[in-house]
Amino acid sequence: MKSISNPFITTGYQGGEYFCDRSEETEVLKSNLINGQSTTLVAIRRIGKTGLIRHVLADPPENYTAIYLDILPTENLKDFLNVLATGIFTTLPEHSKPGNKILDYLKSLRPVITFDPLTGFPQLTVDVRPGEAERHIQSVLEYLEAYPQKVVIAIDEFQQIMNYPEKNMDAFLRSIIQTLNNVRFIFSGSQQHLMTQLFADPSRPFYQSAAFLKIGKIEAEVYASFIRHHFKKAEMMIGQEVINNMLSWADHHTYYVQLLCNRVFASASGEIDDTCWREQASRLLQEQEIVFFKYRDLLTKQQWYLLKAIAHEETVYYPTSKGFIGKYNLGSPATVLRSLQALTDKEMIYSDYTEDGQLFYSVYDVLFRRWMQSR
């Protein structure tokens, strides 16, 4: 990988030097592949699961070919086929005989090649009739089954298949996948309740078909060391207390830590103090104000009040308790429950469990939390 001007990456993957930790999770994913097991990877949004996948696929186990698919933008099986075709087209070498077989098959579907205006990467759109996508997906996966190397396909935001108009998509895909011995999968998703529904519900086809791996926040000491290293490398001094304050403000959440460090690194020189990073944090909140006011326009009053209340509290364990409802004038427990479900569906808040199994709710957007707390 090339050396880059700012080591705190906020989008994409730029190599191991700019990737913080996840050593245990990396080893688990690779070990599962080596031992012939697929993995279900779950995490809240922007905690670093896509970066972890990219990190593993950049250096897969020996004799493995790695294909990455992001199906969040897809709306149906034809879109899924397009993403699968693009992933294969951009990964398999054309000069190899096995690769040519798969690519020749894709060419028979009369693909149109365009280029993403943001990334510049090629994208394939294949010409198939309605209802034919299933057959072509099965054929492509069967070609990969015959590939001389083992294949790992990472499907990011896998829960999106539940939104396809075609029914029983998990049953269709599972019926193909269970016949494959040469192809392993990493199924990842940020909507944990949907991923759990797909893979942990005994009535669903993917039940117990893959090992579960949940990733959380990176340990503070590890992240602090990573931050200090990159500032020091750029001949900037930053003390442990300042790093701790930055991590705490960003709630140790990977994306927001990276974003804040990126801004501080870009704007500072010499020694970084609290005044320096707090100025950048304030600017981030000011830039996002228009987004936060848009939240209010998109929500009912009850949903907005509940969102603000959870943001102020940071972590809420008993959202229907008298104490919480009374403190923020949220109405009845039934109203709170309806708003809670609506905010979860809109991915404004998420629920998770503590290490001792206690359910809690929190706001996804750390910047929104800090903005509300500053008002």
C-alpha positions in Angstrom: 0.0 0.0 0.0 1.1 3.6 -0.7 2.0 5.9 2.1 -0.9 8.3 2.7 -1.0 11.9 4.0 -3.4 11.2 6.9 -3.1 7.8 8.7 -6.6 8.0 10.3 -8.7 6.4 7.7 -12.5 7.1 7.7 -13.5 5.2 4.6 -12.1 2.1 2.8 -9.1 0.0 3.7 -5.5 1.3 3.1 -3.5 -1.6 4.5 -2.4 -3.1 7.8 -0.3 -0.1 8.9 -3.5 2.0 9.1 -5.7 -0.7 10.6 -6.0 -0.8 14.4 -5.8 -4.2 16.2 -8.6 -6.8 15.7 -5.9 -9.4 15.9 -8.1 -11.9 17.7 -11.0 -11.4 15.4 -8.7 -11.7 12.4 -7.4 -15.0 13.6 -10.9 -16.4 14.3 -12.1 -15.5 10.8 -9.0 -17.1 9.2 -9.1 -20.2 11.4 -12.8 -20.7 10.5 -11.9 -20.6 6.8 -8.9 -22.9 7.2 -11.2 -25.4 9.0 -13.9 -25.2 6.4 -16.4 -23.1 8.4 -18.4 -20.1 7.3 -18.8 -17.1 9.7 -21.6 -14.8 10.6 -20.1 -11.5 11.6 -22.3 -9.0 13.5 -21.6 -5.6 14.8 -23.3 -2.2 15.2 -22.8 0.2 12.4 -19.4 1.9 11.9 -17.7 -0.1 14.5 -15.2 -1.5 11.9 -16.7 -4.8 10.6 -16.1 -3.9 6.9 -12.6 -2.8 7.7 -12.0 -6.1 9.5 -13.4 -8.0 6.5 -11.2 -6.1 4.1 -8.2 -6.7 6.4 -8.8 -10.5 6.3 -9.4 -10.6 2.5 -6.3 -8.6 1.8 -4.3 -11.4 3.3 -6.5 -14.6 3.1 -5.3 -18.0 4.2 -3.0 -19.7 1.7 -4.6 -21.0 -1.5 -7.7 -18.9 -1.0 -9.2 -16.5 -3.5 -11.2 -13.7 -1.7 -14.3 -12.0 -3.2 -16.0 -9.1 -1.4 -19.7 -8.1 -2.0 -21.6 -5.2 -0.5 -25.3 -5.9 -1.1 -26.7 -2.9 0.9 -27.6 -1.0 -2.3 -29.3 -4.1 -3.9 -33.1 -4.3 -4.1 -33.7 -7.7 -5.7 -32.0 -10.9 -6.9 -31.0 -9.3 -10.2 -29.1 -6.6 -8.3 -27.5 -9.4 -6.2 -26.4 -11.1 -9.4 -24.9 -7.8 -10.7 -22.9 -7.4 -7.4 -21.7 -11.0 -7.5 -20.7 -10.7 -11.2 -18.8 -7.5 -10.4 -17.0 -9.0 -7.5 -15.9 -12.0 -9.6 -14.9 -9.8 -12.6 -12.7 -7.5 -10.4 -11.1 -10.4 -8.5 -10.4 -13.4 -10.8 -7.4 -13.3 -13.2 -8.5 -13.4 -16.8 -5.5 -15.2 -18.0 -6.2 -18.4 -15.9 -8.1 -21.1 -17.5 -10.6 -21.6 -14.6 -11.0 -17.9 -14.3 -11.8 -17.7 -18.1 -14.6 -20.2 -17.7 -16.4 -18.1 -15.2 -15.7 -14.9 -17.0 -16.9 -16.4 -20.3 -20.1 -17.4 -18.6 -20.6 -13.9 -17.3 -19.8 -12.5 -20.8 -22.6 -14.7 -22.2 -25.0 -12.7 -20.1 -24.1 -9.6 -22.1 -22.9 -7.4 -19.3 -22.7 -3.7 -19.5 -19.5 -2.3 -17.9 -19.7 1.1 -16.2 -17.4 2.8 -13.7 -18.4 4.0 -10.3 -18.1 7.9 -10.4 -16.7 8.0 -6.8 -14.3 5.0 -6.7 -13.6 4.5 -10.4 -14.0 0.8 -10.0 -15.8 -1.2 -12.8 -19.4 -2.3 -12.3 -21.2 -5.0 -14.2 -24.9 -5.0 -15.1 -26.0 -8.2 -16.7 -28.9 -8.7 -19.1 -31.2 -11.3 -17.7 -35.0 -11.8 -18.0 -37.2 -11.5 -14.9 -37.1 -14.7 -12.9 -33.8 -15.9 -14.4 -31.5 -14.4 -11.8 -31.9 -17.4 -9.5 -30.6 -19.8 -12.2 -27.6 -17.6 -13.1 -26.6 -17.1 -9.4 -26.6 -20.9 -8.9 -24.5 -21.4 -12.1 -22.0 -18.8 -11.1 -21.6 -20.4 -7.6 -21.2 -23.8 -9.2 -18.4 -22.5 -11.4 -16.7 -21.1 -8.3 -17.1 -24.6 -6.7 -15.0 -26.0 -9.5 -12.3 -23.3 -9.1 -8.8 -24.8 -8.4 -8.3 -22.5 -5.3 -10.6 -22.4 -2.3 -12.9 -19.3 -2.4 -14.2 -17.1 0.3 -17.1 -14.8 -0.5 -17.7 -12.0 2.1 -21.3 -10.7 1.8 -21.6 -7.4 3.6 -25.0 -6.3 4.9 -26.4 -9.7 4.3 -29.7 -8.9 6.1 -30.6 -6.9 2.9 -31.9 -10.1 1.3 -34.9 -9.9 3.7 -36.0 -6.7 1.8 -36.1 -8.4 -1.6 -39.5 -8.7 -3.3 -38.7 -12.3 -4.1 -39.9 -14.5 -1.3 -37.8 -17.0 0.8 -34.4 -15.6 -0.3 -32.6 -17.2 2.6 -34.1 -20.6 1.7 -33.0 -20.2 -2.0 -29.4 -19.1 -1.1 -29.1 -21.8 1.6 -30.2 -24.5 -0.8 -27.2 -23.6 -3.1 -24.7 -22.8 -0.4 -25.1 -26.1 1.5 -24.0 -28.0 -1.6 -20.7 -26.1 -1.9 -17.5 -27.6 -0.4 -14.9 -25.3 -2.1 -16.6 -22.0 -1.3 -16.9 -20.5 2.2 -18.7 -17.4 3.3 -18.5 -14.5 5.7 -22.0 -13.1 6.2 -21.8 -9.7 7.9 -24.5 -7.3 8.9 -25.0 -4.2 11.1 -28.7 -4.8 11.8 -28.1 -7.3 14.6 -31.7 -8.2 15.3 -32.2 -9.2 11.6 -28.9 -11.1 11.4 -29.8 -13.0 14.6 -33.2 -13.7 13.1 -31.6 -15.2 10.0 -28.9 -17.3 11.7 -30.2 -18.0 15.2 -33.8 -18.8 14.7 -34.4 -22.6 14.5 -37.1 -22.1 11.9 -34.9 -20.3 9.4 -32.8 -22.1 6.7 -29.5 -20.6 7.8 -29.9 -21.7 11.4 -26.5 -22.9 12.8 -25.0 -22.9 9.3 -22.1 -20.6 10.3 -20.1 -19.7 13.4 -21.1 -16.5 15.1 -18.5 -13.7 15.7 -19.5 -10.4 17.3 -17.1 -7.5 17.4 -17.3 -4.6 19.8 -15.2 -1.6 20.6 -11.4 -1.7 20.5 -9.7 -1.7 23.9 -8.8 1.8 25.0 -5.1 0.9 25.7 -4.7 -0.6 22.3 -6.4 2.3 20.5 -4.4 4.8 22.5 -1.1 3.1 21.4 -2.2 3.2 17.8 -3.1 6.9 18.0 0.1 7.8 19.7 2.2 5.9 17.2 0.8 7.8 14.2 1.0 11.2 15.8 4.6 10.5 16.9 5.5 9.3 13.4 4.4 12.7 12.1 6.5 14.4 14.7 3.5 15.5 16.7 3.3 15.1 20.5 0.1 14.0 22.2 -0.2 13.0 25.8 -2.0 10.0 27.3 -4.7 12.2 29.0 -5.5 14.0 25.8 -5.9 10.7 24.0 -8.1 9.3 26.8 -10.3 12.4 26.5 -10.6 12.0 22.8 -11.5 8.4 23.1 -14.1 9.1 25.7 -15.7 11.9 23.7 -15.9 9.5 20.7 -17.2 6.7 22.9 -14.4 4.4 21.8 -16.5 3.9 18.6 -14.2 3.2 15.7 -15.6 5.5 13.1 -15.9 8.5 15.4 -12.4 8.0 16.9 -11.0 7.8 13.4 -13.0 10.9 12.3 -11.9 13.0 15.3 -8.2 11.9 15.0 -8.3 12.6 11.2 -9.5 16.2 11.8 -6.9 16.8 14.6 -4.1 15.3 12.6 -5.0 17.5 9.6 -5.3 20.7 11.5 -2.5 20.5 14.1 1.2 20.6 14.4 3.7 20.2 17.2 1.9 19.4 20.5 -1.7 18.4 20.7 -3.6 19.6 23.7 -7.2 19.6 24.9 -8.0 22.9 23.3 -6.8 21.6 19.9 -9.0 18.5 19.8 -12.0 20.2 21.4 -12.0 22.8 18.7 -12.2 20.1 16.0 -14.9 18.3 17.9 -16.9 21.5 18.1 -16.5 22.0 14.4 -17.7 18.5 13.7 -20.9 19.2 15.7 -21.5 22.5 13.9 -21.1 20.8 10.5 -23.7 18.2 11.4 -26.3 20.5 12.8 -28.3 20.5 9.6 -28.4 16.7 9.7 -29.6 16.7 13.4 -32.4 19.1 12.6 -33.4 16.9 9.7 -33.7 14.0 12.3 -36.4 16.1 14.0 -38.3 16.7 10.7 -38.3 13.0 10.0 -39.6 11.9 13.4 -42.9 12.3 15.3 -42.7 14.4 18.4 -42.8 11.4 20.6 -39.9 9.7 18.7 -37.9 12.9 18.8 -38.3 13.4 22.5 -37.3 9.8 23.1 -34.3 10.1 20.9 -33.1 13.2 22.7 -33.7 11.5 26.1 -31.6 8.5 25.1 -28.9 10.8 23.7 -28.7 12.7 27.0 -28.5 9.4 29.1 -26.1 7.8 26.6 -27.2 4.3 27.8 -30.7 3.4 28.8 -31.5 0.1 30.5 -35.2 0.6 31.5 -36.8 2.9 28.9 -40.4 2.2 30.2 -39.5 2.9 33.8 -41.4 5.6 35.7 -38.1 7.4 36.5 -37.0 7.6 32.9 -40.4 8.5 31.5 -41.0 11.1 34.2 -37.6 12.7 33.9 -38.2 13.5 30.2 -42.0 13.7 30.0 -42.3 10.9 27.5 -45.9 10.0 28.1 -47.0 6.4 28.7 -44.9 3.2 28.6 -46.9 2.1 25.5 -46.0 5.3 23.7 -42.3 4.8 24.6 -42.4 1.2 23.3 -43.9 2.3 20.0 -41.3 5.1 19.6 -38.5 2.7 20.6 -39.5 0.3 17.9 -39.8 3.0 15.3 -36.4 4.5 16.2 -34.8 1.0 16.0 -36.4 0.3 12.6 -35.1 3.7 11.4 -31.6 2.7 12.8 -31.5 5.9 14.9 -30.9 3.8 18.0 -29.7 0.3 18.7 -30.1 -2.3 21.4 -27.4 -4.5 22.7 -26.4 -6.5 25.8 -23.7 -5.9 28.5 -21.3 -8.6 29.4 -23.6 -9.8 32.1 -26.5 -10.0 29.7 -28.4 -6.8 30.5 -30.3 -5.2 27.6 -29.6 -1.5 26.9 -30.4 1.1 24.3 -28.2 3.8 22.9 -28.1 6.3 20.0 -26.1 5.2 17.0 -24.8 8.7 16.1 -22.2 9.6 18.7 -22.0 13.2 17.2 -25.7 13.6 17.8 -25.3 12.5 21.4 -22.6 15.0 22.0 -24.6 17.7 20.2 -27.6 17.1 22.4 -25.5 17.0 25.6 -24.0 20.4 24.6 -27.3 22.1 24.3 
